Amino acid sequence: MKMFIPLAVLALLSGCASLPQDTPTTAGETLSYSVGPCFGFCPVYSVTVSPDGHVTYMGERHTAVLGPQEREAGTGTYRAVASVLAGYRPETGATEHTTCESQASDMQNYRIVWKAVDGTETVLMHDRGCRSARNDELNKAMESLPGKLGIDDWAKQTTRPGAGRG
């Protein structure tokens, strides 16, 4: 009986153990964004990061890497990206556009999507030329994401011979 009590306590306590930081999880929203064309030779690509840190990239135009690429970035990367975008997230299920104080034309645009496990999409549409203090901060946040996701070499602006604008 004396041996049973410590084993029972150990069994109960093991149920309280926390998971390591990089333990994959299927809960949470999948985050994605696409970068649209500008009048010039801006990179056009899309990227998705899942809660377990799996990154899927698709280079479309004017990027160093065209086509699909994947990498494992870890849950810490997912959390960092989610944190950067959290302050700009619309209400669940809504699609919103950023509000401009002034507008510059022919700039890239972003479509940022938070996709819930049940398929509900929350979308923010943003034009880089849509200027305000808040949007300038969003532009900086978006500029930081390729580095955080480890895709900066893939998404780097590259002009190929014969490639048209946009």
C-alpha positions in Angstrom: 0.0 0.0 0.0 2.9 2.4 0.8 4.2 1.9 -2.8 0.8 2.5 -4.3 0.3 6.1 -2.9 3.6 7.5 -4.4 2.8 5.9 -7.7 -0.7 7.3 -7.7 0.6 10.8 -6.9 3.2 10.5 -9.7 0.5 9.4 -12.1 -1.7 12.4 -11.2 1.1 14.9 -11.4 2.2 13.7 -14.8 -1.2 14.7 -16.2 -0.2 18.3 -15.2 3.0 18.4 -17.2 3.2 21.1 -19.8 4.1 20.5 -23.4 7.4 21.8 -24.8 7.3 25.1 -26.7 7.6 23.5 -30.1 5.0 20.8 -29.7 2.7 20.9 -32.8 -0.9 21.8 -32.3 -3.8 21.6 -34.6 -5.9 24.2 -32.7 -5.9 27.8 -33.7 -6.2 29.8 -36.8 -4.2 29.4 -40.0 -2.7 32.7 -41.0 -2.1 33.6 -44.6 -1.4 36.7 -46.7 -1.0 37.4 -50.3 0.9 40.3 -51.8 -0.6 41.7 -55.0 1.1 43.5 -57.9 2.1 47.2 -58.2 2.7 49.3 -61.3 6.3 48.3 -61.3 8.1 45.0 -60.6 7.0 44.3 -57.0 7.1 40.7 -55.8 3.8 38.9 -56.0 3.4 35.9 -53.8 1.3 34.2 -51.1 2.2 32.5 -47.9 0.4 30.5 -45.2 1.6 29.5 -41.7 -0.3 26.9 -39.7 -0.4 26.7 -35.9 2.3 24.0 -36.0 4.7 26.4 -37.8 4.4 24.8 -41.3 5.0 27.5 -43.9 3.7 27.2 -47.5 4.9 29.7 -50.0 3.8 30.3 -53.6 5.9 32.7 -55.7 3.9 34.1 -58.6 5.9 37.1 -60.2 9.0 39.1 -59.6 10.2 36.9 -56.8 13.6 35.1 -56.5 11.7 31.8 -56.2 8.7 31.1 -58.4 6.3 28.3 -57.6 5.6 26.4 -54.4 8.0 26.0 -51.5 7.5 24.7 -47.9 9.4 24.8 -44.7 9.0 24.0 -41.0 9.4 27.2 -39.0 8.1 26.0 -35.6 5.3 27.1 -33.3 7.3 30.1 -32.1 7.3 31.5 -35.6 3.5 31.0 -35.8 3.1 32.8 -32.5 5.3 35.7 -33.5 3.4 36.2 -36.8 0.1 35.9 -35.0 1.3 38.5 -32.5 2.4 41.0 -35.2 -1.0 40.7 -36.9 -3.3 40.5 -33.8 -3.9 44.3 -33.5 -5.1 44.5 -37.1 -7.5 41.5 -37.0 -11.1 42.4 -37.8 -14.0 40.8 -35.9 -14.4 37.1 -36.6 -16.0 36.4 -40.0 -15.7 40.0 -41.2 -14.0 41.3 -44.3 -12.6 44.8 -43.8 -10.5 47.3 -45.7 -8.0 49.6 -44.0 -9.1 53.3 -43.8 -6.9 55.9 -45.6 -6.1 59.4 -44.6 -4.4 59.8 -48.0 -3.9 57.5 -50.9 -0.9 56.9 -53.2 -1.7 54.9 -56.3 -0.1 51.9 -58.0 1.1 50.3 -54.8 1.0 46.7 -53.7 -1.9 45.3 -51.8 -2.3 42.7 -49.1 -5.0 40.2 -48.4 -4.5 38.9 -44.8 -6.6 36.0 -43.7 -7.2 34.4 -40.3 -8.8 31.0 -41.0 -10.4 29.2 -38.1 -10.6 25.4 -37.7 -14.3 25.5 -38.7 -13.4 27.3 -42.0 -14.5 30.8 -40.9 -12.4 33.4 -42.6 -11.6 36.8 -41.2 -10.1 39.0 -43.8 -8.2 42.4 -43.9 -7.6 44.0 -47.2 -4.9 46.6 -47.3 -3.4 48.8 -50.0 0.2 49.9 -49.2 -0.7 53.3 -50.6 -3.5 53.7 -48.1 -1.7 56.0 -45.7 -2.3 56.8 -42.1 -0.1 56.3 -38.9 -1.8 53.0 -38.2 -1.4 51.8 -41.8 2.2 52.9 -41.9 2.7 50.6 -38.9 0.9 47.8 -40.7 3.2 48.3 -43.7 6.2 47.9 -41.4 4.6 44.8 -39.9 4.0 43.2 -43.3 7.5 44.0 -44.4 8.8 42.1 -41.3 6.9 38.9 -42.0 9.1 37.4 -44.7 12.1 37.5 -42.3 10.0 36.1 -39.5 8.8 33.2 -41.7 12.2 32.5 -43.2 11.0 33.2 -46.8 12.8 36.5 -47.3 15.2 34.9 -49.8 12.3 33.3 -51.7 10.2 36.5 -51.8 13.0 38.9 -52.6 12.2 41.2 -55.6 13.8 39.7 -58.8 13.3 41.1 -62.3 13.7 38.6 -65.1 14.4 39.5 -68.7 11.2 39.9 -70.6 9.0 40.1 -67.5 6.2 42.6 -67.7 5.2 45.0 -64.9 2.5 44.2 -62.4 
